[in-house]
Amino acid sequence: MSDLPKIDEQSRIEIEAALFRKLLGHLQKHPEVQNIDIMNLAYFCRNCFSKWYVSEAESHGIEVNYEQAREIVYGMPYADYRARYQNEASVEQLDRFADSQQKATE
């Protein structure tokens, strides 16, 4: 067995929440990293986070729609983000994306 420290439930939740906020901050700080590249490497992207956010909010009885979740994740309305930072995907990126989407749903 490993030597992981014992962490009480509330501390674990707070640590994980802080980690999530740091990850979102990191993604917001680096808009040059395209969603398709993240998806192709890690099988998730900012849009996945947005969908997961909606789902988790719903499981807590909180109504957050997809566009609202995107604004939380992107740090601005998605239309603004897209206009400022999103590039056209290359044929190679799109080919890899098809494989990545399959893996993301496994």
VMD Tcl script that builds the backbone (N, CA, C; Angstrom):
set m [mol new atoms 318]
animate dup $m
set s [atomselect $m all]
$s set {name element resname resid chain x y z} {
  {N N MET 1 A 0.847 -1.187 0.000}
  {CA C MET 1 A 0.000 0.000 0.000}
  {C C MET 1 A 0.888 1.245 0.000}
  {N N SER 2 A 0.366 2.328 -0.554}
  {CA C SER 2 A 1.154 3.559 -0.635}
  {C C SER 2 A 1.135 4.314 0.688}
  {N N ASP 3 A 1.949 5.328 0.723}
  {CA C ASP 3 A 2.106 6.158 1.922}
  {C C ASP 3 A 1.322 7.474 1.815}
  {N N LEU 4 A 0.159 7.434 1.205}
  {CA C LEU 4 A -0.623 8.657 1.053}
  {C C LEU 4 A -1.076 9.170 2.413}
  {N N PRO 5 A -1.048 10.497 2.594}
  {CA C PRO 5 A -1.506 11.044 3.873}
  {C C PRO 5 A -3.017 10.879 4.021}
  {N N LYS 6 A -3.452 10.814 5.241}
  {CA C LYS 6 A -4.881 10.797 5.531}
  {C C LYS 6 A -5.391 12.230 5.426}
  {N N ILE 7 A -6.397 12.416 4.605}
  {CA C ILE 7 A -6.971 13.742 4.406}
  {C C ILE 7 A -8.460 13.656 4.692}
  {N N ASP 8 A -8.943 14.515 5.566}
  {CA C ASP 8 A -10.372 14.509 5.867}
  {C C ASP 8 A -11.154 14.987 4.647}
  {N N GLU 9 A -12.425 14.624 4.596}
  {CA C GLU 9 A -13.267 14.887 3.425}
  {C C GLU 9 A -13.347 16.373 3.078}
  {N N GLN 10 A -13.521 17.237 4.062}
  {CA C GLN 10 A -13.636 18.671 3.791}
  {C C GLN 10 A -12.333 19.221 3.218}
  {N N SER 11 A -11.206 18.814 3.770}
  {CA C SER 11 A -9.915 19.268 3.235}
  {C C SER 11 A -9.716 18.774 1.811}
  {N N ARG 12 A -10.099 17.527 1.539}
  {CA C ARG 12 A -9.975 16.976 0.191}
  {C C ARG 12 A -10.799 17.798 -0.795}
  {N N ILE 13 A -12.020 18.119 -0.419}
  {CA C ILE 13 A -12.891 18.928 -1.281}
  {C C ILE 13 A -12.257 20.298 -1.537}
  {N N GLU 14 A -11.738 20.923 -0.494}
  {CA C GLU 14 A -11.131 22.250 -0.634}
  {C C GLU 14 A -9.874 22.193 -1.496}
  {N N ILE 15 A -9.068 21.170 -1.329}
  {CA C ILE 15 A -7.852 21.003 -2.134}
  {C C ILE 15 A -8.230 20.797 -3.599}
  {N N GLU 16 A -9.188 19.917 -3.844}
  {CA C GLU 16 A -9.607 19.643 -5.215}
  {C C GLU 16 A -10.242 20.870 -5.859}
  {N N ALA 17 A -11.017 21.636 -5.107}
  {CA C ALA 17 A -11.621 22.862 -5.639}
  {C C ALA 17 A -10.542 23.879 -5.999}
  {N N ALA 18 A -9.543 24.022 -5.141}
  {CA C ALA 18 A -8.444 24.949 -5.422}
  {C C ALA 18 A -7.662 24.492 -6.653}
  {N N LEU 19 A -7.452 23.212 -6.751}
  {CA C LEU 19 A -6.751 22.656 -7.904}
  {C C LEU 19 A -7.532 22.948 -9.180}
  {N N PHE 20 A -8.837 22.743 -9.152}
  {CA C PHE 20 A -9.676 23.031 -10.307}
  {C C PHE 20 A -9.572 24.499 -10.697}
  {N N ARG 21 A -9.646 25.402 -9.713}
  {CA C ARG 21 A -9.541 26.834 -10.007}
  {C C ARG 21 A -8.186 27.163 -10.624}
  {N N LYS 22 A -7.129 26.547 -10.132}
  {CA C LYS 22 A -5.798 26.781 -10.711}
  {C C LYS 22 A -5.723 26.261 -12.140}
  {N N LEU 23 A -6.306 25.109 -12.392}
  {CA C LEU 23 A -6.314 24.567 -13.747}
  {C C LEU 23 A -7.091 25.482 -14.692}
  {N N LEU 24 A -8.261 25.947 -14.272}
  {CA C LEU 24 A -9.013 26.881 -15.104}
  {C C LEU 24 A -8.213 28.156 -15.341}
  {N N GLY 25 A -7.586 28.671 -14.304}
  {CA C GLY 25 A -6.758 29.865 -14.445}
  {C C GLY 25 A -5.620 29.652 -15.430}
  {N N HIS 26 A -5.019 28.489 -15.367}
  {CA C HIS 26 A -3.923 28.153 -16.283}
  {C C HIS 26 A -4.434 28.104 -17.725}
  {N N LEU 27 A -5.577 27.460 -17.938}
  {CA C LEU 27 A -6.143 27.402 -19.290}
  {C C LEU 27 A -6.539 28.792 -19.778}
  {N N GLN 28 A -7.071 29.625 -18.885}
  {CA C GLN 28 A -7.453 30.988 -19.272}
  {C C GLN 28 A -6.226 31.839 -19.582}
  {N N LYS 29 A -5.128 31.584 -18.890}
  {CA C LYS 29 A -3.889 32.329 -19.103}
  {C C LYS 29 A -3.212 31.949 -20.418}
  {N N HIS 30 A -3.532 30.766 -20.927}
  {CA C HIS 30 A -2.863 30.271 -22.137}
  {C C HIS 30 A -3.867 29.961 -23.247}
  {N N PRO 31 A -4.540 30.993 -23.753}
  {CA C PRO 31 A -5.524 30.757 -24.811}
  {C C PRO 31 A -4.882 30.318 -26.129}
  {N N GLU 32 A -3.577 30.485 -26.242}
  {CA C GLU 32 A -2.897 30.044 -27.462}
  {C C GLU 32 A -2.901 28.517 -27.590}
  {N N VAL 33 A -3.143 27.840 -26.483}
  {CA C VAL 33 A -3.275 26.381 -26.519}
  {C C VAL 33 A -4.693 26.077 -26.981}
  {N N GLN 34 A -4.789 25.570 -28.175}
  {CA C GLN 34 A -6.082 25.343 -28.803}
  {C C GLN 34 A -6.793 24.127 -28.201}
  {N N ASN 35 A -8.116 24.225 -28.103}
  {CA C ASN 35 A -8.916 23.116 -27.585}
  {C C ASN 35 A -8.658 21.818 -28.340}
  {N N ILE 36 A -8.560 21.913 -29.650}
  {CA C ILE 36 A -8.383 20.697 -30.438}
  {C C ILE 36 A -7.062 20.005 -30.088}
  {N N ASP 37 A -6.045 20.786 -29.771}
  {CA C ASP 37 A -4.761 20.195 -29.375}
  {C C ASP 37 A -4.861 19.520 -28.013}
  {N N ILE 38 A -5.560 20.177 -27.080}
  {CA C ILE 38 A -5.774 19.557 -25.764}
  {C C ILE 38 A -6.555 18.261 -25.935}
  {N N MET 39 A -7.609 18.320 -26.732}
  {CA C MET 39 A -8.445 17.139 -26.955}
  {C C MET 39 A -7.634 16.012 -27.586}
  {N N ASN 40 A -6.817 16.351 -28.560}
  {CA C ASN 40 A -6.034 15.338 -29.257}
  {C C ASN 40 A -4.976 14.701 -28.367}
  {N N LEU 41 A -4.528 15.422 -27.365}
  {CA C LEU 41 A -3.519 14.880 -26.447}
  {C C LEU 41 A -4.117 14.237 -25.203}
  {N N ALA 42 A -5.177 14.848 -24.664}
  {CA C ALA 42 A -5.676 14.420 -23.355}
  {C C ALA 42 A -7.108 13.890 -23.377}
  {N N TYR 43 A -7.780 13.971 -24.524}
  {CA C TYR 43 A -9.143 13.461 -24.686}
  {C C TYR 43 A -10.172 14.251 -23.887}
  {N N PHE 44 A -9.877 15.489 -23.569}
  {CA C PHE 44 A -10.829 16.430 -22.981}
  {C C PHE 44 A -10.351 17.821 -23.359}
  {N N CYS 45 A -11.241 18.804 -23.224}
  {CA C CYS 45 A -10.861 20.190 -23.517}
  {C C CYS 45 A -11.710 21.134 -22.667}
  {N N ARG 46 A -11.607 22.409 -22.934}
  {CA C ARG 46 A -12.378 23.391 -22.183}
  {C C ARG 46 A -13.878 23.142 -22.324}
  {N N ASN 47 A -14.313 22.729 -23.518}
  {CA C ASN 47 A -15.737 22.451 -23.715}
  {C C ASN 47 A -16.188 21.250 -22.892}
  {N N CYS 48 A -15.335 20.258 -22.773}
  {CA C CYS 48 A -15.660 19.109 -21.908}
  {C C CYS 48 A -15.835 19.592 -20.477}
  {N N PHE 49 A -14.909 20.429 -20.007}
  {CA C PHE 49 A -15.032 20.987 -18.661}
  {C C PHE 49 A -16.375 21.684 -18.501}
  {N N SER 50 A -16.778 22.434 -19.522}
  {CA C SER 50 A -18.050 23.156 -19.461}
  {C C SER 50 A -19.222 22.192 -19.324}
  {N N LYS 51 A -19.200 21.126 -20.096}
  {CA C LYS 51 A -20.271 20.117 -20.009}
  {C C LYS 51 A -20.263 19.452 -18.646}
  {N N TRP 52 A -19.094 19.126 -18.133}
  {CA C TRP 52 A -18.989 18.500 -16.813}
  {C C TRP 52 A -19.502 19.458 -15.737}
  {N N TYR 53 A -19.217 20.753 -15.910}
  {CA C TYR 53 A -19.673 21.762 -14.953}
  {C C TYR 53 A -21.198 21.776 -14.896}
  {N N VAL 54 A -21.828 21.790 -16.074}
  {CA C VAL 54 A -23.294 21.766 -16.142}
  {C C VAL 54 A -23.832 20.536 -15.415}
  {N N SER 55 A -23.251 19.400 -15.692}
  {CA C SER 55 A -23.706 18.145 -15.096}
  {C C SER 55 A -23.558 18.148 -13.577}
  {N N GLU 56 A -22.429 18.599 -13.083}
  {CA C GLU 56 A -22.203 18.626 -11.631}
  {C C GLU 56 A -23.095 19.650 -10.946}
  {N N ALA 57 A -23.291 20.803 -11.584}
  {CA C ALA 57 A -24.204 21.804 -11.012}
  {C C ALA 57 A -25.607 21.215 -10.908}
  {N N GLU 58 A -26.028 20.549 -11.971}
  {CA C GLU 58 A -27.355 19.927 -11.975}
  {C C GLU 58 A -27.490 18.897 -10.858}
  {N N SER 59 A -26.427 18.124 -10.619}
  {CA C SER 59 A -26.493 17.107 -9.558}
  {C C SER 59 A -26.595 17.734 -8.171}
  {N N HIS 60 A -26.306 19.042 -8.083}
  {CA C HIS 60 A -26.444 19.773 -6.824}
  {C C HIS 60 A -27.685 20.671 -6.822}
  {N N GLY 61 A -28.558 20.456 -7.808}
  {CA C GLY 61 A -29.791 21.227 -7.874}
  {C C GLY 61 A -29.607 22.659 -8.334}
  {N N ILE 62 A -28.508 22.942 -9.019}
  {CA C ILE 62 A -28.218 24.295 -9.505}
  {C C ILE 62 A -28.307 24.288 -11.019}
  {N N GLU 63 A -29.089 25.204 -11.561}
  {CA C GLU 63 A -29.258 25.272 -13.009}
  {C C GLU 63 A -28.214 26.199 -13.617}
  {N N VAL 64 A -27.316 25.629 -14.369}
  {CA C VAL 64 A -26.303 26.368 -15.126}
  {C C VAL 64 A -26.376 25.811 -16.540}
  {N N ASN 65 A -26.608 26.686 -17.533}
  {CA C ASN 65 A -26.653 26.161 -18.891}
  {C C ASN 65 A -25.247 26.111 -19.488}
  {N N TYR 66 A -25.146 25.491 -20.638}
  {CA C TYR 66 A -23.847 25.254 -21.273}
  {C C TYR 66 A -23.097 26.553 -21.549}
  {N N GLU 67 A -23.796 27.563 -22.059}
  {CA C GLU 67 A -23.120 28.835 -22.360}
  {C C GLU 67 A -22.637 29.518 -21.078}
  {N N GLN 68 A -23.416 29.420 -20.013}
  {CA C GLN 68 A -22.969 29.985 -18.734}
  {C C GLN 68 A -21.733 29.245 -18.232}
  {N N ALA 69 A -21.748 27.934 -18.348}
  {CA C ALA 69 A -20.590 27.137 -17.916}
  {C C ALA 69 A -19.369 27.466 -18.760}
  {N N ARG 70 A -19.579 27.659 -20.046}
  {CA C ARG 70 A -18.446 28.038 -20.910}
  {C C ARG 70 A -17.841 29.367 -20.447}
  {N N GLU 71 A -18.688 30.312 -20.088}
  {CA C GLU 71 A -18.171 31.605 -19.630}
  {C C GLU 71 A -17.353 31.430 -18.349}
  {N N ILE 72 A -17.787 30.550 -17.469}
  {CA C ILE 72 A -17.037 30.258 -16.247}
  {C C ILE 72 A -15.687 29.640 -16.606}
  {N N VAL 73 A -15.699 28.666 -17.493}
  {CA C VAL 73 A -14.470 27.944 -17.851}
  {C C VAL 73 A -13.523 28.815 -18.668}
  {N N TYR 74 A -14.055 29.514 -19.657}
  {CA C TYR 74 A -13.210 30.328 -20.539}
  {C C TYR 74 A -12.811 31.665 -19.916}
  {N N GLY 75 A -13.546 32.100 -18.901}
  {CA C GLY 75 A -13.249 33.387 -18.273}
  {C C GLY 75 A -13.817 34.562 -19.040}
  {N N MET 76 A -14.668 34.280 -20.021}
  {CA C MET 76 A -15.325 35.304 -20.843}
  {C C MET 76 A -16.384 34.595 -21.685}
  {N N PRO 77 A -17.307 35.332 -22.272}
  {CA C PRO 77 A -18.268 34.669 -23.155}
  {C C PRO 77 A -17.532 33.903 -24.256}
  {N N TYR 78 A -18.052 32.733 -24.577}
  {CA C TYR 78 A -17.385 31.877 -25.560}
  {C C TYR 78 A -17.216 32.570 -26.915}
  {N N ALA 79 A -18.215 33.330 -27.343}
  {CA C ALA 79 A -18.118 34.031 -28.633}
  {C C ALA 79 A -16.918 34.976 -28.644}
  {N N ASP 80 A -16.673 35.662 -27.533}
  {CA C ASP 80 A -15.511 36.559 -27.438}
  {C C ASP 80 A -14.210 35.758 -27.495}
  {N N TYR 81 A -14.172 34.670 -26.742}
  {CA C TYR 81 A -12.973 33.819 -26.736}
  {C C TYR 81 A -12.681 33.318 -28.142}
  {N N ARG 82 A -13.715 32.821 -28.780}
  {CA C ARG 82 A -13.545 32.251 -30.119}
  {C C ARG 82 A -13.018 33.300 -31.097}
  {N N ALA 83 A -13.587 34.496 -31.054}
  {CA C ALA 83 A -13.159 35.559 -31.967}
  {C C ALA 83 A -11.717 35.987 -31.700}
  {N N ARG 84 A -11.314 35.999 -30.452}
  {CA C ARG 84 A -9.966 36.451 -30.099}
  {C C ARG 84 A -8.880 35.385 -30.287}
  {N N TYR 85 A -9.201 34.142 -29.957}
  {CA C TYR 85 A -8.142 33.146 -29.799}
  {C C TYR 85 A -8.240 31.880 -30.645}
  {N N GLN 86 A -9.420 31.518 -31.092}
  {CA C GLN 86 A -9.547 30.214 -31.757}
  {C C GLN 86 A -9.108 30.284 -33.208}
  {N N ASN 87 A -8.237 29.371 -33.587}
  {CA C ASN 87 A -7.749 29.272 -34.964}
  {C C ASN 87 A -8.482 28.163 -35.702}
  {N N GLU 88 A -8.455 28.207 -37.020}
  {CA C GLU 88 A -9.004 27.121 -37.829}
  {C C GLU 88 A -8.151 25.878 -37.622}
  {N N ALA 89 A -8.800 24.758 -37.480}
  {CA C ALA 89 A -8.087 23.492 -37.301}
  {C C ALA 89 A -7.560 23.008 -38.643}
  {N N SER 90 A -6.389 22.405 -38.580}
  {CA C SER 90 A -5.803 21.830 -39.793}
  {C C SER 90 A -6.466 20.480 -40.093}
  {N N VAL 91 A -6.262 19.977 -41.281}
  {CA C VAL 91 A -6.793 18.666 -41.659}
  {C C VAL 91 A -6.228 17.601 -40.720}
  {N N GLU 92 A -4.940 17.689 -40.410}
  {CA C GLU 92 A -4.313 16.722 -39.495}
  {C C GLU 92 A -4.967 16.775 -38.110}
  {N N GLN 93 A -5.193 17.978 -37.589}
  {CA C GLN 93 A -5.834 18.117 -36.278}
  {C C GLN 93 A -7.239 17.512 -36.298}
  {N N LEU 94 A -7.972 17.762 -37.356}
  {CA C LEU 94 A -9.336 17.233 -37.456}
  {C C LEU 94 A -9.345 15.707 -37.553}
  {N N ASP 95 A -8.385 15.145 -38.272}
  {CA C ASP 95 A -8.279 13.683 -38.359}
  {C C ASP 95 A -7.999 13.078 -36.990}
  {N N ARG 96 A -7.067 13.675 -36.262}
  {CA C ARG 96 A -6.748 13.189 -34.914}
  {C C ARG 96 A -7.934 13.387 -33.972}
  {N N PHE 97 A -8.680 14.465 -34.184}
  {CA C PHE 97 A -9.822 14.774 -33.336}
  {C C PHE 97 A -10.879 13.673 -33.394}
  {N N ALA 98 A -11.097 13.130 -34.564}
  {CA C ALA 98 A -12.084 12.059 -34.706}
  {C C ALA 98 A -11.704 10.882 -33.818}
  {N N ASP 99 A -10.418 10.527 -33.793}
  {CA C ASP 99 A -9.951 9.453 -32.909}
  {C C ASP 99 A -10.090 9.858 -31.437}
  {N N SER 100 A -9.756 11.092 -31.126}
  {CA C SER 100 A -9.818 11.580 -29.749}
  {C C SER 100 A -11.231 11.566 -29.209}
  {N N GLN 101 A -12.198 11.934 -30.028}
  {CA C GLN 101 A -13.586 11.918 -29.574}
  {C C GLN 101 A -14.023 10.517 -29.203}
  {N N GLN 102 A -13.598 9.544 -29.975}
  {CA C GLN 102 A -13.938 8.154 -29.672}
  {C C GLN 102 A -13.338 7.758 -28.317}
  {N N LYS 103 A -12.077 8.090 -28.093}
  {CA C LYS 103 A -11.411 7.745 -26.844}
  {C C LYS 103 A -12.022 8.474 -25.653}
  {N N ALA 104 A -12.482 9.700 -25.885}
  {CA C ALA 104 A -13.071 10.504 -24.805}
  {C C ALA 104 A -14.371 9.903 -24.298}
  {N N THR 105 A -15.050 9.141 -25.136}
  {CA C THR 105 A -16.333 8.572 -24.729}
  {C C THR 105 A -16.214 7.136 -24.252}
  {N N GLU 106 A -15.029 6.590 -24.269}
  {CA C GLU 106 A -14.824 5.203 -23.795}
  {C C GLU 106 A -14.881 5.128 -22.292}
}
mol reanalyze $m
mol bondsrecalc $m
mol representation Tube
mol addrep $m
